[in-house]
């Protein structure tokens, strides 16, 4: 889920000098009747993930009455700055909401590896742990216990499609443009963009789309963009982003994509036929639209793609200075249980436990893409690209779609950002 800029090496150095070391693994567990308060920081706002977090902590406290939780909701725009400042002074929380991928690795100076703390069998029951392990190798142990399994995905209104005469979900650029024309003629905004859902900035968050642009073009795992074998300003990328920019010029989107803040409401209110979003809003859509809403893979390709973004994008990490280390570890272990999976499902999310299903039919549709539809799963692109590139793309890619910046110019700017990244951070190993 995403995904802010990578912070300066000087700050990271300050963390090291501050001596952020983990407490002893032999630390004794608190007695069952000893009151303990575990502090958790997050930037989940009022999303379903925040609901799930509260439900998980409530369930844990019900079984362990001596343990209570102080859930601190921090602002999204400077969340990581606050975490870093707390790490330097060692005055922060026991557990932090942390994004997986390169974010977890970048900030690992003030996190503690869960290998050897959470039981091995509990870790083995979870998916995507490699994405918060050093060099994305699960053998190195994870820094994050995922909260849920997430998808970047498209949602569409089946009634809108039917009224517009769109008889099949589009699977290519050409089919998408044709569907847009019919939907617009029927009075719908074909695809609505804006900074609703997860409000991670003033503009709409472009990496939901960017992940599928990469899948449609070259497989989408992000490694070729990370190491430069696929240059941002390559002719192939320019061609792909030109087709993407055509969504605006062909009338597929709302005209105010750079300023709109109620795009989610437009989809729920049936003014828009499609939205590119994520599983954190599935329950919101199914509660409002019922069986009218369904999931689809954004067809950002000349030929039908067989890839989907399925990834444990966020979870909770143990700080290296946690005051209540053992109680925090016990809660992270609880997150791997069947009981926790039921709590997560009840909150409208997809449990991260291997083999689990979900009661939400649209979330189950997403699981079926890989489980029975033959789709290859890919990580969220913003979690496996350098933070400086992600941060620049947050501004450049929306401007490309809005027609304010040409694909060639915008991608050249991204290439310039990539060029300035130290060589050790764009090689064959993820750092």
C-alpha positions as CSV (number, residue, x, y, z in Angstrom):
1,X,0.0,0.0,0.0
2,X,2.2,2.8,-0.1
3,X,4.7,4.2,-0.2
4,X,6.5,7.3,0.5
5,X,9.9,8.7,-0.3
6,X,13.1,7.1,0.9
7,X,14.7,9.3,3.5
8,X,18.2,10.7,3.4
9,X,21.2,8.5,4.4
10,X,22.2,11.1,7.0
11,X,19.0,10.4,8.9
12,X,19.6,6.7,8.7
13,X,23.1,7.3,10.0
14,X,21.6,9.1,12.9
15,X,19.5,6.1,13.7
16,X,22.6,3.9,13.8
17,X,24.5,6.4,16.0
18,X,21.6,6.5,18.3
19,X,22.2,2.9,19.0
20,X,18.8,1.4,18.0
21,X,19.5,-2.2,18.9
22,X,17.0,-4.9,19.6
23,X,16.3,-6.1,23.1
24,X,17.3,-9.6,24.2
25,X,15.4,-12.4,22.6
26,X,15.4,-14.1,26.0
27,X,13.3,-11.3,27.5
28,X,10.7,-12.9,29.8
29,X,7.1,-12.9,28.9
30,X,5.0,-10.7,31.3
31,X,2.9,-12.6,33.9
32,X,-0.7,-13.2,32.8
33,X,-2.0,-10.8,35.4
34,X,0.6,-8.0,34.9
35,X,-1.0,-5.0,33.1
36,X,0.7,-4.3,29.8
37,X,0.0,-1.6,27.3
38,X,1.3,-2.1,23.8
39,X,1.5,1.1,21.7
40,X,0.8,0.8,18.0
41,X,1.3,3.6,15.4
42,X,-0.4,3.5,12.1
43,X,-1.5,5.8,9.2
44,X,-4.6,3.8,8.2
45,X,-7.1,6.6,8.7
46,X,-10.7,5.3,8.6
47,X,-10.0,2.5,6.1
48,X,-11.1,-1.1,6.5
49,X,-7.5,-1.8,7.5
50,X,-8.0,0.5,10.5
51,X,-11.2,-1.4,11.3
52,X,-9.4,-4.7,11.1
53,X,-6.6,-3.5,13.4
54,X,-9.0,-2.4,16.1
55,X,-10.9,-5.7,15.8
56,X,-7.6,-7.7,16.1
57,X,-6.5,-5.8,19.2
58,X,-9.9,-6.1,20.7
59,X,-9.9,-9.9,20.1
60,X,-6.5,-10.2,21.6
61,X,-7.4,-8.3,24.7
62,X,-10.6,-10.4,25.2
63,X,-8.3,-13.5,25.4
64,X,-5.6,-11.6,27.4
65,X,-7.3,-9.1,29.6
66,X,-4.0,-7.9,31.1
67,X,-3.0,-6.6,27.6
68,X,-4.4,-3.4,26.2
69,X,-3.5,-1.4,23.1
70,X,-2.9,2.2,22.5
71,X,-3.8,2.7,18.9
72,X,-2.3,6.0,17.6
73,X,-3.5,7.2,14.2
74,X,-0.8,9.3,12.6
75,X,-1.1,11.6,9.5
76,X,-0.3,9.9,6.3
77,X,1.8,12.7,4.8
78,X,4.6,12.7,7.3
79,X,4.1,9.3,9.0
80,X,7.6,8.0,8.3
81,X,9.2,11.3,9.4
82,X,7.4,10.9,12.7
83,X,8.6,7.3,13.0
84,X,12.2,8.2,12.3
85,X,12.2,11.0,14.9
86,X,10.7,8.6,17.5
87,X,13.4,6.0,16.6
88,X,16.2,8.5,17.2
89,X,14.9,9.4,20.6
90,X,13.6,5.9,21.3
91,X,10.3,7.3,22.4
92,X,8.1,5.8,19.8
93,X,5.7,2.8,19.8
94,X,6.2,-0.9,20.3
95,X,4.7,-1.8,16.9
96,X,4.5,0.3,13.8
97,X,2.4,0.0,10.6
98,X,5.1,-0.6,8.0
99,X,4.8,-1.1,4.2
100,X,6.6,-4.1,2.8
101,X,9.2,-4.2,0.1
102,X,11.9,-1.7,0.0
103,X,10.3,0.4,2.6
104,X,10.8,-2.2,5.3
105,X,14.4,-2.8,4.2
106,X,15.1,1.0,4.1
107,X,13.8,1.5,7.6
108,X,15.1,-1.8,9.1
109,X,17.6,0.2,11.2
110,X,14.9,0.7,13.8
111,X,13.0,-2.5,13.3
112,X,13.6,-6.0,14.7
113,X,13.7,-9.2,12.5
114,X,10.9,-11.5,13.5
115,X,13.0,-14.6,12.8
116,X,13.6,-16.4,16.0
117,X,10.9,-14.3,17.9
118,X,7.7,-15.4,16.2
119,X,7.7,-19.3,16.0
120,X,8.8,-20.8,12.7
121,X,5.6,-22.6,12.1
122,X,3.6,-19.4,12.6
123,X,5.8,-17.6,10.1
124,X,5.5,-20.5,7.6
125,X,1.7,-20.1,7.7
126,X,1.9,-16.6,6.2
127,X,2.3,-15.5,2.6
128,X,4.6,-12.8,1.1
129,X,7.1,-12.7,4.0
130,X,9.9,-12.6,1.6
131,X,8.9,-9.1,0.6
132,X,10.0,-7.8,4.0
133,X,13.1,-9.9,4.3
134,X,16.7,-8.8,3.4
135,X,17.2,-9.0,-0.4
136,X,13.6,-10.3,-0.5
137,X,14.8,-13.8,0.6
138,X,12.6,-15.4,3.2
139,X,15.6,-17.3,4.6
140,X,16.7,-14.0,6.0
141,X,13.6,-13.6,8.0
142,X,10.8,-10.9,7.8
143,X,10.7,-7.5,9.5
144,X,6.9,-7.2,9.0
145,X,3.9,-9.4,9.9
146,X,1.4,-8.7,7.2
147,X,-2.1,-7.5,8.2
148,X,-3.8,-8.8,5.1
149,X,-3.4,-9.9,1.5
150,X,-4.0,-7.0,-0.8
151,X,-4.8,-6.4,-4.5
152,X,-4.4,-3.4,-6.7
153,X,-7.4,-4.1,-8.9
154,X,-10.1,-2.6,-11.0
155,X,-13.8,-2.5,-9.9
156,X,-16.7,-2.1,-12.4
157,X,-20.4,-1.7,-12.1
158,X,-22.1,-4.5,-14.0
159,X,-25.4,-2.6,-14.4
160,X,-23.6,0.3,-16.0
161,X,-21.9,-2.0,-18.4
162,X,-25.2,-3.6,-19.3
163,X,-27.0,-0.3,-19.8
164,X,-24.2,1.0,-22.0
165,X,-24.1,-2.2,-24.1
166,X,-20.7,-3.3,-23.0
167,X,-21.1,-7.1,-23.1
168,X,-17.7,-8.2,-21.9
169,X,-15.0,-6.8,-19.6
170,X,-12.3,-5.2,-21.7
171,X,-9.0,-7.1,-21.9
172,X,-6.9,-4.8,-24.2
173,X,-6.3,-1.1,-24.8
174,X,-8.5,-1.2,-27.9
175,X,-11.4,-2.9,-26.1
176,X,-11.0,-0.5,-23.2
177,X,-11.2,2.6,-25.5
178,X,-14.3,1.1,-27.2
179,X,-16.0,0.4,-23.9
180,X,-15.3,3.9,-22.7
181,X,-17.0,5.4,-25.7
182,X,-20.2,3.3,-25.0
183,X,-20.1,4.1,-21.3
184,X,-19.7,7.9,-21.9
185,X,-22.5,7.9,-24.4
186,X,-24.7,6.2,-21.8
187,X,-24.0,9.1,-19.4
188,X,-21.3,7.5,-17.2
189,X,-17.8,8.6,-16.4
190,X,-16.0,5.5,-17.7
191,X,-13.1,5.5,-15.2
192,X,-13.0,7.9,-12.3
193,X,-9.8,9.1,-10.9
194,X,-9.0,11.2,-7.8
195,X,-7.3,11.0,-4.5
196,X,-10.1,9.3,-2.6
197,X,-9.8,5.8,-1.0
198,X,-6.3,6.0,0.4
199,X,-5.5,9.7,0.5
200,X,-1.7,9.5,0.1
201,X,-1.3,13.0,-1.4
202,X,-3.0,15.8,-3.2
203,X,-3.0,13.8,-6.5
204,X,-4.5,10.4,-7.3
205,X,-2.0,7.7,-6.4
206,X,-0.6,6.4,-9.7
207,X,1.0,3.1,-8.8
208,X,-2.1,1.1,-8.9
209,X,-2.2,1.9,-12.6
210,X,1.6,1.8,-12.9
211,X,1.8,-1.7,-11.6
212,X,-0.5,-2.9,-14.4
213,X,1.3,-0.8,-17.0
214,X,4.4,-2.8,-16.1
215,X,2.6,-6.2,-16.1
216,X,1.1,-5.4,-19.5
217,X,4.4,-4.4,-21.0
218,X,7.1,-6.7,-19.6
219,X,6.0,-9.0,-16.9
220,X,5.7,-6.4,-14.1
221,X,8.0,-7.7,-11.3
222,X,9.7,-4.3,-11.3
223,X,13.3,-5.7,-11.4
224,X,14.1,-4.4,-14.9
225,X,13.0,-0.9,-13.8
226,X,14.9,-1.2,-10.6
227,X,18.2,-2.2,-12.2
228,X,17.8,-0.1,-15.3
229,X,17.7,-2.9,-17.9
230,X,14.4,-1.3,-18.8
231,X,15.1,2.4,-18.9
232,X,12.3,4.7,-17.9
233,X,12.6,6.7,-21.1
234,X,12.8,3.7,-23.4
235,X,10.8,3.7,-26.6
236,X,8.7,0.9,-25.2
237,X,7.8,2.8,-22.1
238,X,7.0,5.9,-24.0
239,X,4.7,3.9,-26.2
240,X,3.0,2.3,-23.2
241,X,2.5,5.6,-21.4
242,X,1.2,7.2,-24.6
243,X,-1.6,4.6,-24.7
244,X,-2.2,5.3,-21.0
245,X,-2.4,9.1,-21.6
246,X,-4.9,8.4,-24.4
247,X,-7.4,7.4,-21.7
248,X,-7.9,11.1,-21.0
249,X,-7.8,12.3,-24.6
250,X,-10.3,9.6,-25.6
251,X,-12.8,10.6,-22.9
252,X,-12.3,7.5,-20.7
253,X,-11.7,9.6,-17.5
254,X,-13.1,12.6,-15.7
255,X,-11.6,15.9,-16.7
256,X,-10.6,16.8,-13.1
257,X,-8.4,13.9,-12.3
258,X,-5.7,16.1,-10.7
259,X,-8.1,17.8,-8.2
260,X,-11.0,15.4,-7.6
261,X,-11.4,14.1,-4.0
262,X,-14.7,12.2,-4.2
263,X,-13.9,9.7,-6.9
264,X,-14.9,6.8,-4.6
265,X,-18.2,8.4,-3.9
266,X,-18.8,8.8,-7.7
267,X,-18.3,5.1,-8.1
268,X,-20.5,4.2,-5.2
269,X,-23.1,6.7,-6.4
270,X,-23.1,5.0,-9.9
271,X,-21.9,8.1,-11.7
272,X,-18.8,6.2,-12.8
273,X,-18.6,2.7,-14.2
274,X,-15.0,1.8,-13.2
275,X,-12.4,2.7,-10.7
276,X,-8.8,1.4,-10.1
277,X,-8.4,0.9,-6.4
278,X,-7.6,-1.8,-3.9
279,X,-9.0,-4.4,-1.5
280,X,-9.1,-1.8,1.4
281,X,-12.3,-0.4,-0.3
282,X,-13.9,-3.7,-1.4
283,X,-16.3,-3.8,1.5
284,X,-17.3,-0.2,0.9
285,X,-18.2,-1.1,-2.7
286,X,-20.1,-4.3,-1.9
287,X,-22.0,-2.7,0.9
288,X,-23.2,0.1,-1.4
289,X,-23.6,-1.8,-4.7
290,X,-24.2,-5.4,-3.7
291,X,-24.0,-7.8,-6.7
292,X,-23.6,-4.9,-9.1
293,X,-19.9,-4.6,-8.4
294,X,-17.3,-7.0,-9.7
295,X,-13.5,-7.1,-10.0
296,X,-11.4,-6.9,-13.2
297,X,-7.8,-6.7,-14.1
298,X,-7.0,-3.3,-15.7
299,X,-6.4,-4.1,-19.4
300,X,-3.3,-1.9,-19.9
301,X,-1.9,-4.0,-22.8
302,X,-2.2,-4.6,-26.5
303,X,-3.0,-8.3,-25.8
304,X,-4.8,-9.8,-22.8
305,X,-2.6,-10.0,-19.8
306,X,-2.5,-12.9,-17.3
307,X,-1.0,-11.1,-14.4
308,X,-2.5,-9.6,-11.2
309,X,-1.1,-7.5,-8.3
310,X,-1.5,-9.7,-5.2
311,X,0.8,-8.7,-2.4
312,X,0.9,-8.4,1.4
313,X,1.5,-4.7,1.1
314,X,1.6,-3.7,4.8
315,X,1.6,-5.0,8.3
316,X,3.1,-4.4,11.7
317,X,6.7,-4.4,12.6
318,X,8.4,-4.6,16.0
319,X,10.6,-1.5,16.8
320,X,14.1,-2.1,18.0
321,X,13.5,-0.1,21.1
322,X,10.1,-1.6,22.0
323,X,9.3,-1.1,25.7
324,X,6.8,-4.1,25.6
325,X,8.7,-6.4,23.3
326,X,7.4,-9.8,24.4
327,X,3.8,-8.6,24.5
328,X,4.2,-7.1,21.1
329,X,5.7,-10.4,19.7
330,X,2.9,-12.4,21.2
331,X,0.4,-10.2,19.4
332,X,2.2,-10.6,16.1
333,X,2.1,-14.4,16.6
334,X,-1.6,-14.1,17.3
335,X,-2.0,-12.4,13.9
336,X,-1.0,-15.7,12.2
337,X,-3.8,-17.7,13.8
338,X,-7.1,-19.0,12.3
339,X,-8.9,-16.8,14.9
340,X,-7.1,-13.7,13.5
341,X,-7.9,-14.7,9.9
342,X,-11.6,-14.8,10.8
343,X,-11.4,-11.3,12.4
344,X,-9.6,-9.9,9.3
345,X,-12.2,-11.5,7.0
346,X,-15.0,-10.1,9.0
347,X,-13.5,-6.6,8.5
348,X,-13.9,-7.1,4.8
349,X,-10.3,-7.9,4.0
350,X,-8.4,-10.9,2.7
351,X,-6.5,-12.9,5.4
352,X,-2.8,-13.4,4.7
353,X,-2.8,-16.9,6.1
354,X,-1.9,-19.4,3.4
355,X,-4.9,-21.3,2.1
356,X,-7.4,-19.0,3.6
357,X,-10.5,-17.7,1.7
358,X,-12.7,-14.7,2.2
359,X,-16.5,-14.3,2.7
360,X,-16.6,-11.2,0.5
361,X,-17.5,-12.4,-3.0
362,X,-15.6,-9.7,-4.8
363,X,-12.5,-10.4,-2.8
364,X,-12.9,-14.1,-3.6
365,X,-13.1,-13.2,-7.3
366,X,-9.6,-11.6,-6.9
367,X,-8.2,-14.7,-5.2
368,X,-9.6,-16.8,-8.1
369,X,-7.6,-14.9,-10.7
370,X,-4.4,-16.7,-9.5
371,X,-5.9,-19.7,-7.8
372,X,-8.0,-20.9,-10.8
373,X,-7.7,-18.4,-13.5
374,X,-4.1,-19.0,-14.4
375,X,-2.9,-15.4,-13.5
376,X,0.6,-14.8,-12.3
377,X,0.9,-12.7,-9.2
378,X,3.1,-9.7,-9.0
379,X,4.2,-7.3,-6.3
380,X,3.0,-3.7,-6.0
381,X,5.4,-1.8,-8.2
382,X,5.8,1.0,-5.8
383,X,7.0,-1.4,-3.1
384,X,9.9,-2.7,-5.2
385,X,11.1,0.5,-6.8
386,X,13.5,3.0,-5.3
387,X,11.7,5.5,-3.1
388,X,13.0,8.5,-5.0
389,X,11.5,7.1,-8.2
390,X,8.2,6.4,-6.5
391,X,8.1,9.8,-5.0
392,X,8.8,11.5,-8.4
393,X,6.3,9.3,-10.1
394,X,3.6,10.4,-7.6
395,X,3.7,13.7,-9.4
396,X,4.8,12.9,-12.9
397,X,2.5,10.0,-13.8
398,X,-0.8,11.8,-12.9
399,X,0.5,14.8,-15.0
400,X,1.0,12.4,-17.9
401,X,-2.5,11.0,-17.7
402,X,-4.0,14.5,-17.3
403,X,-2.2,15.6,-20.5
404,X,-0.2,18.2,-18.7
405,X,3.1,16.5,-19.4
406,X,4.0,14.5,-22.5
407,X,5.0,10.8,-21.9
408,X,8.4,11.4,-23.4
409,X,9.1,14.4,-21.1
410,X,7.7,12.8,-18.0
411,X,9.6,9.6,-18.5
412,X,12.8,11.5,-19.2
413,X,12.3,13.1,-15.8
414,X,11.9,9.8,-14.1
415,X,15.0,8.5,-15.8
416,X,16.9,11.5,-14.5
417,X,15.8,10.7,-11.0
418,X,16.9,7.0,-11.5
419,X,20.3,8.2,-12.8
420,X,21.0,10.0,-9.5
421,X,20.4,7.0,-7.4
422,X,23.6,5.4,-5.9
423,X,24.8,2.4,-7.9
424,X,24.5,0.1,-5.0
425,X,20.8,0.8,-4.9
426,X,20.0,-0.2,-8.5
427,X,21.8,-3.4,-8.9
428,X,20.8,-7.1,-8.9
429,X,20.2,-7.1,-5.1
430,X,17.4,-5.2,-3.5
431,X,18.5,-2.6,-0.9
